[in-house]
Amino acid sequence: MHDSPDGRRARSAPVHPLHGRVAVVTGAARGVGEALARSLSGAGMQVALLGREEATLLKAAEALPGRSMCVECDITDRTALADAARRVERELGPASVVVANAGIAVSGPFDRTAAELWQRVIDVNLTGSANTARAFLPQLTTTRGYFLQIASTAAFGAAPMMSAYCASKAGAESFALSLRGEVEPDGVQVGIAYLHWTGTDMLAGIDDDPVLAALRRNQPRLARRVHSAAQVAQWLTRGIARRSRHLYAPPWLRWCQPLRPLFPALVARTTRRELRDHPGGAASSSGTVLGVGGRADWNSYRASRSAPPSDP
């Protein structure tokens, strides 16, 4: 508190609880990850952006209002993530917040999706989240920090044509719940964020599939609403500041938790109807990577698999 020029006492502006701390966000080149990095930076955090698209990642980092850095790396590569963790600690300090946001999705029938592509979704969304936790847990233990797993309402009720994505998000939720019990005695809190329809390029790919688009149209109006990545990032930032165990975007999703046992049956019933109405929809399509970020990861992965081995 200090005196204002006219002699009155003025209150100092409250300091945001995240101010000055270090955050790590994976999948930060675009979409929710980029928006969350911007929101956390606006709250006064120093932010490390991890992702696959180096030029896009650098552009996102340069646009942040606060101190930042970016590291291009594949979260399925444990060595690369360990190197990234060392860089973050060396350049910004130990992380207090780590957000496992990176994820890709594939739409299409299971039996028409290439096995390697299906496996890649699991590797990025589930194993990549575990790799991220493994790399940064020593720092979070030091700071008594917060690990946030980005999940999805896909964990509530699995949708057809997205078996890999739904399986990976359900697995990521279970991983985070297991991890929570292990690290809470060390002062580390684990949160799980459930995201619904968010305005990213992944959503545009879902709407291109007639069966998935019909399933979305059959949801109640409130549930069909698409929220911007910036709005979702604001909800997540508030939850991170509170070290929330569960975060919902939009917030009304919290009331769906008790209803989760009903969702698989409801989805199955709607699916049967839509597949009857679109008899050629599933049979004529093959597994397709959704979104620019997902395609960038898949293309980089295939390029690395086909590259000749480097000289020892």
N, C-alpha and C positions, 0 to 999 in steps of 0.2 A: 504494500500500500504506500502511496506517495501523495504529496500535495500537488494539485493541479495549478495552472498559472493564476487562477482567480482565488487561490487559497483554500478551495474545498478539497477534502480528502477524496482521492480516486482509488478505486479498487484495481489491482493488477488483474489482467486477463488470466483466467484459469489455464493451466498448462494441460494439454491433452495427455492422457495416461500413456500413450504410445510415443510421445515426443522424445527424440534422441536415441531411440532404440533401433536395432537392426532387424530388418525383415527379409526373408528369402521367399520368392514366389516362383514356382516352376510353371512352365507353359505361359510365360509372360510376354510373348511376342505380340499377341493379339487377343481379342475376345475378353473373357472374364479376367484372365490373368493380367493382361495389360491394364484393364480398368482398375483392378484391385491394386496393382503396383502404384498407379496414379493416386488412388484414394489414400493408401497408406503413406505415400510421400507427402500428400497434402496434410495428413495428421502429424507430420513432423518426423516420420521415420526415415532412416537411411535404408534404401531398398536395393537388394541384389536381384536382378532379373535373370532367370535361367530359361533357356529355350533352344529351339532348333534352328530358327531362321535368323542368322547372324545380323543381316542388314536391318531387318524389321525390328529385331531385339534392340539393336543399337539406337535406332530411331525412337523407340519407345522410351529407352533410358534417358536419352538426351532431352525428351520433352517433360521429364519430371521436375517439379519445383524444388526438390531437395537433393541431397547428395545421393548418388546411385552408382551402380556398376552393373555390367552385364557379362554373362558367361554363356557361350554357345556350347551346349553339351547334350548328350543323349542320356536321359535318366535311366535307361536300361543298362548303361555302362557304369558299373560300380566304381571302376578306377577313375573315370572322368568325373563322377560325382564327388568322390573323395578329394580330387584335385580342386574342384570348384569350392568345396567346403573350406579347404585350406586358404584359397584365395579370398573368400569372403571374410574369414577371420582376420587375415593379414591386412586387408585393405579397409574394411569397415568395422571390424570387431566381431565378437561372438554373437550369433543370431539369438534374438529373443522370441521371434515369431518365424515359423516355417510353414508355408502353405503348399501342400501337395495338390496342385491344381492341374498339372499337365495331363491331357487325355485326348484320345482319338476315338472315332466311332466308325463303324461299318454298317451299312444297311443292306439287307438282302437275305434270301433263304439260307439257312445253315448249310444245306447240302450243295448249294451253288456258290458258296464263299470259299475261296482258296484257303486251305488249312494254314498256310504260312501267314496270310493276312489276318485270319481269325486269331491266331496265336499272338500276332503283333499287338492287337488291341489289349489282350490280357497282359502282355509284357509291359506295355506302357502304363496302362491304367491301374493295374494291381501291383505287379512286381516293381514298377517304377516308383510307386508311392512308398513301398517298403524300402527300396534303395535310398530314397530321399530321407526317410526317417533314420536309417542306419548311418548315413553320412553326417547328419546334423545333430543327432541325439547327444553326442558329447558336449556340443555348444549349448544346447537347450538345457542340459543338466547343470551346466555352469551358471547359466542365467536364470534358472528355474522358469523356463520359458513355456511357449505354447505352440503345439503342433496342430495344424488344421488340415483335416482330410476333406477334400471336395468330393462329395458323393452326389447322388441324384435321386429323384423320385423313381428312377429306373430300379432302384433297390426296393421300392415299395411293391411294385407289381410289374413283372417282366413283360415287355412288349414283343410281339412277333417281329421278325425281320431284323432284330438287333440283339441276337443271343450273346455275342461276345461282349458288347457294351454293357448289357444288363448283368451278365455274370461277373464282369470285372468290377462294376460299381457295388454290387452286393458283396463281393469279396473285399473290396476296399473298406466298406462299412464294417464288416466283421473284423478285418485287420485292425482298424482304429479302435474298436471296442476292446479287443484283446490287449493292444498296446497300452491303452489307458490304464488298465489295472496294474500293468507292470511298472509304469513310470511315475504314477502319481505319488508313491512314497518318496521319490526323489524331487518332488516339487514341480514336475512337468505336467501340464494339463494338456489333454487331447480333446479337440473338438471335431465334430462331424457336421459338415454343411450339406443340406439337401437342396439342390437347385432344381427348379421346374423349367418351364419354357423360357429360354433366354435368347435375346435377339443377337445371335452370332451366326456365322456362315454355316455352322453345323446344323442349325435349325432349318435353314433354307434347303439343305439336302434332304432332311426328313420330309418336308412338305412336297418334295418331288416324287416321293413314293406314294402311289395311290392308296395302298392299304394303310400305311402309317398316317397319311394325311386324313383319311377317313376316320381312323381311330381318334385323332386329335379333335376332329369336328364333333365327334360324339361325346366329348367331355362337356361338363357344365360350363356355361359362359365364363364364370370366374376362373375356372381351371384352364381355359383356353388362352387366357390373356398372356401376351408376350411382354416380358419386362426387359428393359435395356440392360446392357452389361454394366453401365455406369450405376444404375439403380441397384443392381445386385451387389456391386462392389461396395456401395454405401451400407447395405444391410450387413455384409460380411465384416466390414471395418468396425461397425458397432459391436458385433459379436466378438470380434478379436479383442477389442478394448476391454470387454467384460470377461474374457477368457471363458466364453460360453461352452458348455458341453455339447449342445445341439444348436445349430443355426439353421434358419429356414428362409429361403428366398423364392417366393414371397412369404412373409411371416405367418399367414393363415395356414400354411402347410403343417404347422405344429398340431393342429386339430385333426390331421389325418393319421397321426401315429396310432391311435387306438383302433383305427379302422383297417389297418394293414392286412389282417387276415382275410378281409373280404375282397381285396383288390385282384388277386390272381384269378378268382372265379369270374369277376366282372370283366376283366380284360379278355379272358378266354371266350366268354359268351359273345362279346362284341367282335372278337377276331373271327370266330366262325361265321358270323353274319357277313362281315366285310369280305372274307375270302370267297364266300358264295356269290357276293355281288361283283367281285373282281376276280373271276376264275383264272384269268391269264396273268394277273398281276404278279403273283409270286413265282409262277413257273417261268415267266419270260425274263426275269431279272436275275442278275448275279451280284455277288458282294461288291459294294461300291464304297470307297472311302469318302466320308463326309467332311466337307469344309476344306478351306485352303491350308490351314495348319495341319490337318490330318494328312492331306496329300503331300505336304512338304516332308513330314516325318516318314511316310511310306516311301517316297522317292529317295530320300537320303538313306534309308535303311537298305533298299534294294541296291543302290549304288555302292554302298559299303560291302554288300555281300558279293557283288560282281567284280569289285576291284581286285587286281592282283596283289598278293602279299608283298609287303615292303621288305626291303633287304635287311637282314639282321645287323 
